[in-house]
């Protein structure tokens, strides 16, 4: 799979996190799956602890 698709997944994850509708990365990942993103790409992002921390932080800040 191309990196462009992965980067669009990551960008969408941040958009969802900043919306304030999600509590943490795991809920964002569920939403990405529901939107039809490939599981392998979601798992690739899940294996990046810094990205997971930052997305969760965005969720928390958006909900504050």
N, C-alpha and C positions, 0 to 999 in steps of 0.2 A: 504494500500500500504506500501511497505517496505521502511525503511529509506534509504536503498542502492540506490533505484531508485531516491529518493529525493536528495541524495548527488551527484549522477551523474548529475542530472538536474542542481544543483547549480554549480558544476564544469564546466559544459558545458556553463552556463551563463557567468562565468568568462572568459572562453576561447573566447567566442564570443565578450565580452566586450574588451578584450585585443587585438582583431584583428584589431581594429581601423575602422571597417566598420559601427559601430552603434553609434548613438548620445547619447542615454540614455537607462535606464532600460526598458522603454516601447517598444523601437525598439528591444531590446534583447528579451523581452517577446514574441513579435510577431514572431521573428525568431524561438524561442523555440517551439511555437505552430506549425509553419510551418514544423518543424522537427519531429513533431508527439508526443511531450511530452504531457502528460495528463494535461488538464486545471486545475484540482484540485491541482496538484503539483505546477503549475506556480502561482496560486492564493495563495498557502501556502507561497511561497517565497515572493510574492508581499506584504503579510501582515507583513513581517519583515522589518521595516523601516531602520535598520542598513544595512542589506544586499542590499536593494535597493539603499541606499546612496553609498555603496562601489562599487557596480556594475556600477552605473552611474559615479562615480569617475574614475573607470578603463576606461570607455568609453572616458571620457574627456582627461585623460592622454594619452591614445593610439592615440587620434586624434591631440594632441598638436605637 
